């Protein structure tokens, strides 16, 4: 493939608008914002407008944005009272003028040439959008998550979601470039006032696309902030759990309406369960009244999703330990669930004949697929 940094000038549009609109929602990220903005400004593809929405920041982020805007005419800074990331993104998209549309979170950074290959691919394929690979950055450690690696082993062009249903698990908006006309035509928006807004919008995009492209190249650096609370702590919030199951239900409803059985099967079997290990960990971390309330939502949410007429929980694509934990949730066996979690976390499940035989191994009615763990319990 021709190096995009050498060919991006082919894409220049007439004077009515820039090639690319870049949307950045900002709220209290002053320690990370300059590095993120600098990574955008360094891009070889320079024909872009930068729509930055200050979502009521209180930490000096607004002053940083004002300084950058004075120095670079591509900045368009919008301000609003704090209303959340979805409102900020939707507002910016409504004012975007570019032929293409992309997103960046202000605590992340872009690699040296994030957009070149994606834009070159879209020009060649005429697809509705393109998806690139993501590198997760935790301090000095850089890695690609297993699920991201599965989806980006090689370039795949002009796909429909039937060709690669597992792409529904790519619920991030910032590793993609969309044709803005596609986004507008299909009325794609981020649900406002909730967390996990990306999954609903991205599911809508994948289902609506006549074709999309998938690249193996890393186009985004997803940084874990040092001051960010642990995932388990956030997941232990009851409102967080309610919103996650609501998002799963919205996603399932859209895919059911789409009407492709294989896509629906992959959704239930592989996509919807991907975050359940952290959810189980949150459930096991709580005590007393919060634990009871969380357990009730978890149990009812799982029962509503994984049924005999969708995909039974025992058949999802997770390790045996996680499937057994989920089975205990569905059976409303809170004490057994916590006991198993503690055993697995401590690597203390009894071993017999080089296999883990958990305390419920001989229980009548236990699905055969859940009787024995592998020698090393899977992490999911």
C-alpha positions as CSV (number, residue, x, y, z in Angstrom):
1,X,0.0,0.0,0.0
2,X,1.3,3.5,-0.8
3,X,2.2,5.3,2.4
4,X,-0.7,7.6,3.3
5,X,1.6,10.4,4.6
6,X,2.7,10.8,1.0
7,X,-0.7,10.7,-0.6
8,X,-3.0,12.5,1.8
9,X,-2.9,15.7,-0.4
10,X,-4.9,13.7,-3.0
11,X,-7.9,14.0,-0.6
12,X,-8.0,17.8,-0.3
13,X,-11.5,19.1,-0.7
14,X,-12.7,22.3,-2.3
15,X,-12.9,25.4,-0.1
16,X,-16.3,24.6,1.4
17,X,-15.0,22.5,4.2
18,X,-12.0,20.5,5.5
19,X,-11.3,16.9,4.7
20,X,-11.7,15.7,8.3
21,X,-13.7,16.8,11.4
22,X,-12.0,15.7,14.7
23,X,-14.3,15.7,17.7
24,X,-12.8,16.0,21.2
25,X,-15.0,16.2,24.3
26,X,-13.1,17.8,27.3
27,X,-13.8,17.7,31.0
28,X,-11.2,18.2,33.7
29,X,-8.2,16.6,31.9
30,X,-5.7,19.4,32.2
31,X,-2.8,17.0,33.0
32,X,-3.4,15.0,29.9
33,X,-4.8,17.5,27.4
34,X,-1.7,19.1,26.0
35,X,-0.1,15.7,25.0
36,X,-3.4,14.6,23.4
37,X,-3.8,17.8,21.4
38,X,-0.1,17.8,20.4
39,X,-0.5,14.2,19.0
40,X,-3.4,15.5,16.9
41,X,-1.5,18.5,15.6
42,X,1.4,16.3,14.6
43,X,-0.6,14.3,12.2
44,X,0.7,14.3,8.5
45,X,-3.0,14.6,7.4
46,X,-3.3,18.3,8.3
47,X,-6.5,19.2,6.4
48,X,-8.8,19.0,9.4
49,X,-10.9,21.0,11.8
50,X,-10.7,20.3,15.5
51,X,-14.0,20.6,17.3
52,X,-13.2,20.7,21.0
53,X,-16.1,20.9,23.4
54,X,-15.3,22.1,26.9
55,X,-17.9,20.3,29.0
56,X,-17.8,22.7,32.0
57,X,-14.3,22.0,33.0
58,X,-13.2,23.3,36.4
59,X,-9.5,22.4,36.4
60,X,-7.8,24.8,33.9
61,X,-8.6,22.8,30.7
62,X,-10.5,25.8,29.3
63,X,-7.3,27.9,29.5
64,X,-5.3,25.2,27.7
65,X,-7.9,25.1,24.9
66,X,-7.9,28.9,24.6
67,X,-4.2,29.0,24.3
68,X,-4.2,26.3,21.5
69,X,-7.0,28.0,19.7
70,X,-5.1,31.3,19.6
71,X,-2.2,29.5,18.0
72,X,-4.0,27.3,15.5
73,X,-7.0,28.4,13.3
74,X,-8.1,24.8,12.9
75,X,-9.4,24.8,16.5
76,X,-13.1,25.4,17.1
77,X,-13.7,25.5,20.8
78,X,-17.3,25.1,22.0
79,X,-18.3,25.6,25.6
80,X,-21.2,24.3,27.6
81,X,-22.3,23.6,31.2
82,X,-21.3,20.1,32.3
83,X,-23.7,17.8,30.5
84,X,-21.7,14.7,29.7
85,X,-19.6,13.3,27.0
86,X,-22.5,12.3,24.8
87,X,-24.0,15.8,24.7
88,X,-20.6,17.2,23.9
89,X,-20.0,14.8,21.1
90,X,-23.4,15.2,19.6
91,X,-23.1,19.0,19.7
92,X,-19.8,18.9,17.9
93,X,-21.0,16.5,15.2
94,X,-23.9,18.8,14.5
95,X,-21.4,21.6,13.7
96,X,-18.9,19.5,11.8
97,X,-18.1,20.4,8.2
98,X,-15.6,17.7,7.1
99,X,-16.1,15.0,4.5
100,X,-15.0,12.5,7.2
101,X,-15.5,12.3,10.9
102,X,-13.4,10.9,13.7
103,X,-13.1,11.2,17.5
104,X,-10.4,11.5,20.1
105,X,-10.6,11.3,23.9
106,X,-8.5,14.0,25.5
107,X,-6.6,11.7,27.8
108,X,-5.4,9.5,24.9
109,X,-2.9,10.0,22.2
110,X,-2.6,9.3,18.5
111,X,0.4,7.4,16.9
112,X,2.6,9.2,14.4
113,X,0.3,8.6,11.4
114,X,-3.1,7.7,12.7
115,X,-5.4,8.7,9.9
116,X,-3.4,8.3,6.7
117,X,-4.0,4.6,6.0
118,X,-7.6,4.8,7.1
119,X,-8.4,7.7,4.7
120,X,-6.5,6.1,1.8
121,X,-8.5,2.9,2.4
122,X,-11.8,4.7,2.4
123,X,-10.9,6.5,-0.9
124,X,-10.1,3.2,-2.4
125,X,-13.0,1.1,-1.1
126,X,-15.7,3.8,-0.9
127,X,-16.8,2.1,2.4
128,X,-19.0,3.9,5.0
129,X,-16.3,3.8,7.6
130,X,-13.0,2.1,8.6
131,X,-11.8,0.6,11.8
132,X,-8.2,0.5,13.0
133,X,-6.4,-1.5,15.7
134,X,-5.8,-0.1,19.2
135,X,-2.8,-0.3,21.5
136,X,-3.6,-0.1,25.2
137,X,-1.0,1.9,27.2
138,X,-0.6,1.3,31.0
139,X,2.5,3.1,32.1
140,X,5.4,1.6,30.2
141,X,3.4,-1.4,29.1
142,X,1.8,-1.4,25.7
143,X,-0.4,-4.2,24.4
144,X,-3.3,-5.1,22.2
145,X,-6.2,-6.8,24.0
146,X,-7.0,-10.4,22.9
147,X,-10.3,-9.4,21.5
148,X,-8.9,-6.5,19.5
149,X,-6.1,-8.9,18.2
150,X,-8.7,-11.4,17.0
151,X,-10.6,-8.7,15.1
152,X,-7.4,-7.1,13.5
153,X,-5.2,-10.0,12.5
154,X,-5.2,-8.8,8.9
155,X,-6.8,-6.2,6.7
156,X,-10.4,-7.0,5.7
157,X,-12.1,-4.7,3.2
158,X,-15.7,-4.0,2.1
159,X,-17.3,-6.1,4.9
160,X,-20.8,-6.3,6.1
161,X,-21.5,-7.2,9.7
162,X,-22.5,-10.7,8.6
163,X,-19.0,-11.3,7.4
164,X,-17.4,-10.4,10.8
165,X,-20.1,-10.4,13.6
166,X,-17.4,-10.2,16.3
167,X,-16.8,-6.6,15.2
168,X,-19.8,-5.7,17.3
169,X,-17.4,-6.1,20.3
170,X,-15.4,-3.1,19.0
171,X,-17.5,-0.6,21.0
172,X,-15.0,2.3,20.8
173,X,-15.7,5.3,18.6
174,X,-12.1,6.7,18.5
175,X,-10.4,4.0,16.4
176,X,-12.6,4.7,13.4
177,X,-13.1,7.3,10.6
178,X,-16.7,7.7,9.3
179,X,-18.0,9.3,6.2
180,X,-19.9,12.2,7.8
181,X,-22.7,11.7,5.2
182,X,-23.2,8.1,6.5
183,X,-23.3,9.3,10.1
184,X,-25.9,12.0,9.3
185,X,-28.0,9.9,6.9
186,X,-28.5,7.2,9.5
187,X,-29.1,9.6,12.4
188,X,-26.4,8.1,14.6
189,X,-26.2,9.8,17.9
190,X,-24.7,9.0,21.3
191,X,-27.4,8.3,24.0
192,X,-27.3,11.2,26.5
193,X,-27.2,11.0,30.2
194,X,-25.8,7.5,30.4
195,X,-22.4,5.7,30.4
196,X,-21.4,3.1,27.8
197,X,-22.9,5.4,25.1
198,X,-20.4,4.1,22.5
199,X,-21.8,0.6,22.3
200,X,-25.3,1.8,21.2
201,X,-24.0,4.2,18.6
202,X,-21.4,1.8,17.2
203,X,-23.9,-1.1,17.0
204,X,-26.1,1.2,15.0
205,X,-23.2,2.1,12.7
206,X,-22.2,-1.6,12.1
207,X,-25.7,-2.7,11.3
208,X,-26.4,0.3,9.0
209,X,-23.2,0.1,7.0
210,X,-23.4,-1.2,3.4
211,X,-19.7,-2.0,3.9
212,X,-16.9,-1.1,6.3
213,X,-13.1,-1.8,6.4
214,X,-11.0,-3.3,9.1
215,X,-7.2,-2.6,9.3
216,X,-4.5,-4.4,11.3
217,X,-2.5,-1.1,11.7
218,X,-2.6,0.5,15.2
219,X,-4.3,3.9,14.8
220,X,-5.0,4.8,18.5
221,X,-3.2,4.7,21.8
222,X,-5.8,4.1,24.6
223,X,-4.1,5.3,27.8
224,X,-5.0,4.2,31.3
225,X,-4.9,7.3,33.5
226,X,-2.9,6.9,36.7
227,X,-5.6,8.7,38.7
228,X,-8.4,6.5,37.2
229,X,-10.3,4.4,39.7
230,X,-10.2,0.7,39.2
231,X,-12.7,-0.9,36.9
232,X,-14.0,-3.1,39.7
233,X,-14.7,-0.1,41.9
234,X,-16.7,1.6,39.1
235,X,-18.4,-1.6,38.2
236,X,-19.5,-2.0,41.9
237,X,-21.8,1.1,41.5
238,X,-25.4,-0.1,41.2
239,X,-26.2,2.7,38.6
240,X,-23.3,1.5,36.6
241,X,-24.6,-2.1,36.5
242,X,-28.1,-0.9,35.6
243,X,-26.8,1.1,32.7
244,X,-24.6,-1.7,31.4
245,X,-27.5,-4.1,31.3
246,X,-29.7,-1.5,29.7
247,X,-27.0,-1.0,27.0
248,X,-26.8,-4.8,26.4
249,X,-30.6,-4.9,26.0
250,X,-30.6,-2.0,23.6
251,X,-27.8,-3.7,21.6
252,X,-29.6,-7.0,21.5
253,X,-32.9,-5.4,20.4
254,X,-31.1,-3.7,17.5
255,X,-29.5,-6.9,16.4
256,X,-32.7,-8.9,16.7
257,X,-34.4,-6.3,14.5
258,X,-31.6,-6.6,12.0
259,X,-32.7,-10.2,11.6
260,X,-29.4,-12.1,10.8
261,X,-29.3,-15.3,13.0
262,X,-25.5,-15.7,12.9
263,X,-24.9,-12.1,14.0
264,X,-27.4,-12.5,16.9
265,X,-25.7,-15.7,17.9
266,X,-22.2,-14.2,18.1
267,X,-23.7,-11.2,20.0
268,X,-25.0,-13.4,22.8
269,X,-22.2,-15.9,22.7
270,X,-19.2,-13.7,22.5
271,X,-19.9,-10.0,22.6
272,X,-22.4,-9.4,25.4
273,X,-20.4,-11.6,27.9
274,X,-17.0,-9.9,27.4
275,X,-17.2,-7.7,30.5
276,X,-18.7,-10.2,32.9
277,X,-15.5,-11.2,34.7
278,X,-15.2,-7.6,36.0
279,X,-18.9,-7.6,36.8
280,X,-18.6,-10.8,38.8
281,X,-15.6,-9.3,40.6
282,X,-17.6,-6.3,41.6
283,X,-20.4,-8.5,42.8
284,X,-18.0,-10.4,45.0
285,X,-16.5,-7.2,46.4
286,X,-19.7,-5.9,48.0
287,X,-21.2,-6.7,51.4
288,X,-24.5,-6.1,53.2
289,X,-27.3,-4.1,51.6
290,X,-25.3,-2.9,48.5
291,X,-24.4,-6.5,47.8
292,X,-28.0,-7.6,47.9
293,X,-29.2,-4.8,45.6
294,X,-26.3,-5.4,43.1
295,X,-27.0,-9.2,43.1
296,X,-30.7,-8.7,42.3
297,X,-29.9,-6.5,39.3
298,X,-27.1,-8.9,38.1
299,X,-29.3,-12.0,38.5
300,X,-32.3,-10.4,36.7
301,X,-30.2,-8.9,34.0
302,X,-28.5,-12.2,33.2
303,X,-31.8,-14.0,33.2
304,X,-33.3,-11.5,30.8
305,X,-30.4,-11.9,28.3
306,X,-29.2,-15.5,28.4
307,X,-32.1,-17.8,27.9
308,X,-32.9,-21.0,26.1
309,X,-34.4,-19.0,23.2
310,X,-31.3,-16.8,22.9
311,X,-28.0,-18.5,23.9
312,X,-27.9,-20.3,27.2
313,X,-25.3,-18.9,29.5
314,X,-23.5,-22.3,29.7
315,X,-22.7,-22.0,26.0
316,X,-21.1,-18.5,26.0
317,X,-17.5,-18.2,25.0
318,X,-15.9,-17.9,28.4
319,X,-13.8,-20.2,30.5
320,X,-15.5,-22.8,32.7
321,X,-14.9,-20.9,35.9
322,X,-16.7,-17.8,34.6
323,X,-19.5,-19.8,33.2
324,X,-19.9,-21.7,36.5
325,X,-20.0,-18.3,38.3
326,X,-22.7,-17.1,36.0
327,X,-24.7,-20.3,36.4
328,X,-24.6,-19.8,40.1
329,X,-25.9,-16.3,39.6
330,X,-28.8,-17.6,37.4
331,X,-29.6,-20.1,40.2
332,X,-29.7,-17.3,42.7
333,X,-27.0,-18.9,44.8
334,X,-25.2,-15.9,46.2
335,X,-23.2,-17.7,48.9
336,X,-22.0,-20.4,46.6
337,X,-21.0,-17.7,44.0
338,X,-18.9,-15.8,46.6
339,X,-17.3,-19.1,47.7
340,X,-16.3,-20.0,44.2
341,X,-15.0,-16.6,43.4
342,X,-12.7,-16.7,46.4
343,X,-11.5,-20.2,45.5
344,X,-10.7,-19.2,41.9
345,X,-9.0,-15.9,42.9
346,X,-6.9,-17.8,45.4
347,X,-6.2,-20.6,43.0
348,X,-7.5,-22.9,45.7
349,X,-10.0,-25.1,43.8
350,X,-9.2,-28.7,44.7
351,X,-7.1,-30.5,42.2
352,X,-7.7,-34.2,41.3
353,X,-6.2,-36.1,38.4
354,X,-4.6,-32.9,37.2
355,X,-8.0,-31.2,37.0
356,X,-9.8,-28.7,39.1
357,X,-12.8,-30.3,40.7
358,X,-14.9,-27.6,42.3
359,X,-17.1,-28.2,45.4
360,X,-20.2,-28.6,43.2
361,X,-18.6,-31.2,40.9
362,X,-21.0,-34.0,42.0
363,X,-24.1,-31.9,42.2
364,X,-27.2,-33.3,40.3
365,X,-28.4,-31.0,37.6
366,X,-25.1,-29.3,37.1
367,X,-24.5,-29.0,33.3
368,X,-21.8,-31.4,32.2
369,X,-19.8,-28.7,30.6
370,X,-19.3,-27.0,34.0
371,X,-18.0,-30.0,36.0
372,X,-14.3,-29.7,35.6
373,X,-11.9,-26.8,35.1
374,X,-8.7,-26.9,33.2
375,X,-5.5,-27.3,35.2
376,X,-5.1,-23.6,35.1
377,X,-8.4,-21.8,35.6
378,X,-9.2,-19.5,32.6
379,X,-9.4,-15.8,33.1
380,X,-12.0,-15.2,30.4
